[in-house]
Amino acid sequence: MIWRLKRMCRLEILQRIDLNESLRADKRNAYLPFVF
């Protein structure tokens, strides 16, 4: 049972990191027109 919880937590953390990375990429793309 505990290993299942750990795995779920790990997956959730990985998904959150993935979401943060995609959001960061969106921000970078949004700022690109202003940089150039």
Long-range contacts (C-beta under 8 A, 24 or more apart in sequence): none
